[in-house]
Amino acid sequence: MSKKKKKKEEVSTGAPSLEETGAEPSAEETLPVVSSEDRLPSAVDPLQRYLAEISKFPLLSREEEERIAKEYYETRDPRLAYKLVTSNLRLVVKIALEFQQFWTRNFLDLIQEGNLGLLQAVRKFDPYRGVKFSYYASFWIRAYILKYIMDNWRLVKIGTTQAQRKLFYNLRKEKERLEALGFKPTPKMLAERLQVREKDVIEMEQRLSASDVSLEAPLKEDSEDAFKDFLRAPGPSVEDQIAREEVLSRFSQLLHEFGKTLQDKERVIFYERLLAENPLTLQEIGKRFGISRERVRQIEERLLRKLRKYLEERLPDAHNYPLALEGATA
C-alpha cells in the first residue's frame, strides 16, 4: 500500500465562514476534518439525491453517541467527529424544514447552514454536562439557519432592528389575535399594533405566504419516503419556537458568561450544584471546603441574588422567566 499522505480537508457545507455567521471559534481549535475517502455528501447535488445519500448513514444509539462524544472530547479524533456529524445530518434536514416557509430560494441553502451549525456543535459539545448531543446540536443548527435567513432576506436586513424582529416573530400571532376579537386585520392595523411600517407588514406577509417545498414529493423515484417524513412531530408554531429558542440561547449564553466571573466556592456551587444534573448537596460542598452546611447555603443565596441582578441587567423581561436554578437538593 502506498505510504503517500492522504489529503485532509474540512467538512464542506458551502456556507459562510464562522466569522461571517457570528460564531466565536477558539483560536486553538479548528472545525473537525475528514479524509477525502469519507467526504460528506455534497449539498450542491439535487435535494432528492442529497436526502437519499444521507439516509445511508447509520443512526447512533444514545449510548453510542455518548461514548463517541466523550472519546472525541478527549482525543479530538476527526474520525469520531465524522460519526457524530453523519449520524445527525437528518436532524439538520428536519430542522431546516421548520424554516421552509421563510425561504423560497434553494432549500439546500438552509441545509448547508444547518450543517455548519452541526459542525460547530460537535466542536463545542461537552459530553460531561449531561445533555444529549442531538438536543444541544439543535440549538446551533437553528441559530445558524435563522441568522442566514435574516441576513439574506430582501427585507432590510431583518433582525438588525428591534422592530423588524418583532414583526418577524409576531405577525401571525397578532393576526390571529385580532381575528379572534372579530376584527379583519389590515396591514395598517397590524403595523400600528406591532409599531412597524405598513410597507414592512405587506412585504412580510408576501414572504410568509410564499410557496413551500412539496412535503408529499418522494425523496427519489423508487422510494416510499417523502419529505414530510423528515418533519418533527406537531407542536408549537415555527414563530413560537424561534422566539423560544432565541430566549433560551441568550439565557444559556448569559449563564456561561456569568460563570466566568465566579471563583472558588461560588464557581463550585454554580456548576456542580445549581446547573448540575446530579447536584452536590450542601453538606458535600461544605466538606470539600471545610465549612458548615449553613455557610454554603448563605453563599448560595448570595450567588442567586448576584445571578438575578446579572440577568435582569442584560435580558429584557428576565423577571418573567422563573429562575430554574433553585431546585437543588439540600
C-alpha positions as CSV (number, residue, x, y, z in Angstrom):
1,M,0.0,0.0,0.0
2,S,1.3,3.4,-0.9
3,K,2.5,5.5,2.1
4,K,1.6,8.7,0.3
5,K,-0.1,11.1,2.7
6,K,-3.9,11.3,2.3
7,K,-5.0,14.8,1.8
8,K,-7.1,16.2,4.6
9,E,-9.9,18.7,4.0
10,E,-12.6,20.3,6.1
11,V,-16.1,19.1,6.0
12,S,-17.7,21.4,3.5
13,T,-21.2,22.8,3.6
14,G,-20.7,25.6,1.1
15,A,-21.9,28.0,3.8
16,P,-20.2,31.3,5.0
17,S,-17.3,31.2,7.3
18,L,-17.7,31.0,11.1
19,E,-16.7,34.6,11.3
20,E,-19.4,35.6,8.9
21,T,-22.1,33.7,10.9
22,G,-21.2,35.4,14.2
23,A,-19.8,32.3,15.9
24,E,-16.8,32.5,18.2
25,P,-14.3,29.7,17.3
26,S,-11.4,29.2,19.6
27,A,-8.0,30.3,18.2
28,E,-6.5,26.9,19.2
29,E,-9.2,24.7,17.6
30,T,-10.4,24.2,14.0
31,L,-13.5,22.5,12.8
32,P,-13.4,18.7,12.5
33,V,-11.8,17.4,9.3
34,V,-12.3,14.1,7.4
35,S,-10.4,12.5,4.7
36,S,-11.4,12.6,1.0
37,E,-12.5,9.0,1.2
38,D,-15.1,9.8,3.9
39,R,-16.3,13.1,2.4
40,L,-19.8,14.1,3.4
41,P,-22.4,14.1,0.6
42,S,-22.2,17.4,-1.3
43,A,-25.1,19.8,-0.7
44,V,-24.7,21.1,-4.2
45,D,-26.3,18.0,-5.6
46,P,-30.1,18.0,-6.2
47,L,-32.1,17.8,-3.0
48,Q,-33.5,14.3,-3.6
49,R,-30.1,12.9,-4.2
50,Y,-28.7,14.6,-1.1
51,L,-31.5,13.2,1.1
52,A,-31.1,9.7,-0.4
53,E,-27.3,9.9,0.3
54,I,-27.6,11.0,4.0
55,S,-30.2,8.2,4.6
56,K,-27.4,5.7,4.1
57,F,-25.5,6.9,7.2
58,P,-26.4,4.9,10.3
59,L,-28.0,6.5,13.3
60,L,-26.3,6.2,16.7
61,S,-28.0,4.9,19.9
62,R,-27.9,7.1,22.9
63,E,-25.2,5.0,24.4
64,E,-23.1,5.0,21.2
65,E,-23.5,8.8,20.8
66,E,-22.4,9.4,24.4
67,R,-19.4,7.1,24.1
68,I,-18.2,8.6,20.8
69,A,-18.8,12.2,22.1
70,K,-16.7,11.6,25.1
71,E,-13.9,10.0,23.1
72,Y,-13.9,12.9,20.7
73,Y,-13.9,15.4,23.5
74,E,-10.8,13.8,24.9
75,T,-8.9,12.9,21.7
76,R,-10.3,15.3,19.0
77,D,-10.0,12.4,16.6
78,P,-11.7,13.6,13.3
79,R,-13.0,10.1,12.6
80,L,-15.1,10.3,15.8
81,A,-16.3,13.8,14.8
82,Y,-17.3,12.4,11.4
83,K,-19.5,9.8,13.1
84,L,-21.3,12.4,15.2
85,V,-21.8,14.6,12.1
86,T,-23.1,12.0,9.7
87,S,-25.4,10.4,12.2
88,N,-27.1,13.8,12.7
89,L,-27.4,15.0,9.1
90,R,-31.1,14.0,9.0
91,L,-31.6,16.2,12.1
92,V,-30.4,19.1,10.1
93,V,-32.9,18.5,7.4
94,K,-35.8,18.2,9.9
95,I,-34.9,21.5,11.4
96,A,-34.4,23.2,8.1
97,L,-37.9,22.1,7.1
98,E,-39.2,24.1,10.0
99,F,-38.0,27.2,8.3
100,Q,-39.0,26.4,4.7
101,Q,-41.9,28.9,4.7
102,F,-39.4,31.7,5.3
103,W,-37.1,30.8,2.5
104,T,-38.4,30.4,-1.1
105,R,-35.0,30.1,-2.7
106,N,-32.8,26.9,-2.9
107,F,-33.8,24.8,0.1
108,L,-30.3,23.4,0.2
109,D,-29.0,26.8,1.3
110,L,-30.7,26.1,4.7
111,I,-29.3,22.6,4.9
112,Q,-25.8,24.0,4.2
113,E,-26.2,26.5,7.0
114,G,-27.6,23.8,9.3
115,N,-24.7,21.6,8.6
116,L,-22.3,24.3,9.6
117,G,-24.2,24.7,12.8
118,L,-23.9,21.0,13.4
119,L,-20.1,21.1,12.9
120,Q,-19.9,24.0,15.4
121,A,-22.0,21.9,17.9
122,V,-19.6,18.9,17.5
123,R,-16.6,21.2,18.2
124,K,-18.1,22.9,21.3
125,F,-20.1,20.0,22.8
126,D,-19.1,19.0,26.4
127,P,-20.5,15.4,26.9
128,Y,-19.8,15.6,30.7
129,R,-22.6,18.2,31.2
130,G,-25.3,15.5,31.0
131,V,-27.0,17.0,27.9
132,K,-27.9,14.8,24.9
133,F,-25.8,15.8,21.9
134,S,-28.7,16.0,19.4
135,Y,-30.6,18.3,21.7
136,Y,-27.5,20.5,22.1
137,A,-26.9,20.5,18.4
138,S,-30.4,21.5,17.5
139,F,-29.7,24.9,19.2
140,W,-26.7,25.5,17.0
141,I,-28.4,24.3,13.8
142,R,-31.4,26.6,14.3
143,A,-29.2,29.5,15.2
144,Y,-27.2,29.2,12.0
145,I,-30.2,28.7,9.8
146,L,-32.1,31.6,11.4
147,K,-29.2,34.0,11.1
148,Y,-28.7,33.0,7.5
149,I,-32.4,33.8,6.7
150,M,-32.2,37.1,8.5
151,D,-29.0,38.1,6.7
152,N,-30.2,37.2,3.2
153,W,-33.9,38.2,3.0
154,R,-34.8,41.0,0.7
155,L,-36.2,42.9,3.7
156,V,-33.7,45.4,5.0
157,K,-31.6,43.0,7.0
158,I,-34.4,41.6,9.1
159,G,-33.2,41.0,12.6
160,T,-31.0,44.1,12.6
161,T,-33.6,46.2,14.4
162,Q,-35.9,45.5,17.2
163,A,-39.0,46.5,15.1
164,Q,-38.1,44.0,12.4
165,R,-37.5,41.2,14.9
166,K,-40.9,42.0,16.4
167,L,-42.6,41.8,13.0
168,F,-40.9,38.5,12.1
169,Y,-41.9,36.8,15.4
170,N,-45.3,38.3,16.0
171,L,-47.1,39.0,12.7
172,R,-49.1,35.8,12.5
173,K,-49.9,35.7,16.2
174,E,-51.2,39.3,16.1
175,K,-53.4,38.5,13.1
176,E,-54.9,35.5,14.9
177,R,-55.5,37.6,18.0
178,L,-57.3,40.3,16.1
179,E,-59.4,37.8,14.2
180,A,-60.4,36.1,17.5
181,L,-61.6,39.6,18.6
182,G,-63.8,39.9,15.5
183,F,-61.5,42.3,13.5
184,K,-60.3,41.8,10.0
185,P,-56.6,42.6,10.3
186,T,-55.4,45.0,7.7
187,P,-51.7,45.9,7.1
188,K,-52.3,49.3,8.6
189,M,-53.9,47.9,11.7
190,L,-51.1,45.3,12.1
191,A,-48.5,48.0,11.6
192,E,-50.0,50.1,14.3
193,R,-50.2,47.2,16.7
194,L,-46.7,46.0,16.1
195,Q,-45.2,49.5,15.8
196,V,-43.7,49.0,12.3
197,R,-44.2,50.4,8.9
198,E,-47.2,49.3,6.9
199,K,-44.9,48.6,3.9
200,D,-42.9,46.1,6.1
201,V,-46.1,44.3,7.1
202,I,-47.1,43.9,3.4
203,E,-43.7,42.6,2.4
204,M,-43.5,40.2,5.3
205,E,-47.0,38.8,4.5
206,Q,-45.9,38.2,1.0
207,R,-42.8,36.4,2.1
208,L,-44.6,34.3,4.7
209,S,-47.3,33.2,2.2
210,A,-44.8,32.2,-0.5
211,S,-44.9,28.7,-1.9
212,D,-43.3,25.9,0.2
213,V,-41.3,22.8,-0.7
214,S,-43.8,20.0,-1.5
215,L,-43.9,17.7,1.5
216,E,-45.6,14.9,-0.4
217,A,-42.8,14.7,-3.0
218,P,-40.8,11.4,-2.7
219,L,-37.2,11.5,-1.9
220,K,-36.5,9.5,-5.1
221,E,-38.5,7.7,-7.7
222,D,-38.2,4.2,-6.1
223,S,-38.6,5.4,-2.5
224,E,-41.7,5.4,-0.4
225,D,-40.3,8.1,1.9
226,A,-41.5,11.6,1.3
227,F,-40.2,15.0,2.5
228,K,-42.9,15.0,5.2
229,D,-41.2,12.0,6.8
230,F,-38.4,14.3,7.9
231,L,-40.7,16.7,9.7
232,R,-40.8,16.8,13.5
233,A,-44.0,15.9,15.4
234,P,-46.7,18.6,15.5
235,G,-46.1,21.2,18.2
236,P,-45.8,25.0,18.7
237,S,-45.7,27.2,15.6
238,V,-42.4,28.0,14.0
239,E,-42.6,31.6,15.2
240,D,-43.1,30.5,18.8
241,Q,-40.2,28.0,18.5
242,I,-37.9,30.6,17.0
243,A,-38.8,33.1,19.8
244,R,-38.3,30.5,22.5
245,E,-35.0,29.3,21.0
246,E,-33.7,32.8,20.9
247,V,-34.6,33.5,24.6
248,L,-33.1,30.1,25.7
249,S,-30.0,30.7,23.6
250,R,-29.5,34.1,25.1
251,F,-30.2,32.8,28.6
252,S,-27.7,30.0,28.1
253,Q,-25.1,32.4,26.9
254,L,-25.6,34.7,29.8
255,L,-25.3,31.8,32.3
256,H,-22.0,30.9,30.6
257,E,-20.7,34.5,30.8
258,F,-21.8,34.8,34.4
259,G,-20.0,31.6,35.3
260,K,-16.7,33.1,34.1
261,T,-17.0,35.8,36.7
262,L,-17.1,33.4,39.6
263,Q,-14.2,31.9,41.7
264,D,-13.7,29.2,44.2
265,K,-16.8,28.3,46.3
266,E,-19.3,30.3,44.2
267,R,-18.0,28.6,41.0
268,V,-18.4,25.1,42.5
269,I,-21.9,25.9,43.8
270,F,-22.9,27.3,40.4
271,Y,-21.6,24.5,38.2
272,E,-21.7,21.5,40.5
273,R,-25.0,22.3,42.3
274,L,-27.2,24.8,40.6
275,L,-26.5,23.7,37.0
276,A,-25.6,20.1,37.5
277,E,-27.9,17.2,36.5
278,N,-26.9,15.4,39.8
279,P,-26.3,18.4,42.1
280,L,-24.0,18.2,45.1
281,T,-25.6,18.6,48.5
282,L,-24.8,21.5,50.8
283,Q,-23.0,19.0,53.1
284,E,-20.8,17.7,50.3
285,I,-19.7,21.2,49.3
286,G,-19.2,22.1,52.9
287,K,-17.0,19.1,53.4
288,R,-14.9,19.9,50.3
289,F,-14.1,23.5,51.6
290,G,-14.1,22.7,55.3
291,I,-17.1,25.0,56.1
292,S,-20.5,24.4,57.6
293,R,-23.6,23.4,55.6
294,E,-25.3,26.7,56.7
295,R,-22.3,28.7,55.4
296,V,-22.7,27.0,52.0
297,R,-26.4,27.9,52.0
298,Q,-25.6,31.5,52.7
299,I,-23.1,31.6,49.8
300,E,-25.7,30.0,47.5
301,E,-28.3,32.6,48.4
302,R,-25.8,35.4,47.8
303,L,-24.9,33.8,44.4
304,L,-28.5,33.6,43.3
305,R,-29.1,37.3,44.1
306,K,-26.0,38.2,42.0
307,L,-27.3,36.0,39.2
308,R,-30.7,37.6,39.2
309,K,-29.2,41.0,39.1
310,Y,-26.8,40.0,36.3
311,L,-29.7,38.6,34.2
312,E,-32.1,41.5,34.8
313,E,-29.4,43.9,33.6
314,R,-28.8,42.0,30.4
315,L,-32.0,40.2,29.5
316,P,-35.2,42.2,28.9
317,D,-38.2,40.9,30.9
318,A,-35.9,38.5,32.8
319,H,-38.3,38.7,35.8
320,N,-40.9,36.9,33.6
321,Y,-38.7,33.8,33.3
322,P,-38.6,31.7,36.5
323,L,-35.1,31.0,37.6
324,A,-35.0,27.2,37.4
325,L,-31.8,27.0,39.5
326,E,-33.3,26.8,43.0
327,G,-34.4,23.2,43.0
328,A,-31.1,21.7,44.0
329,T,-31.2,19.2,46.8
330,A,-30.3,20.2,50.3
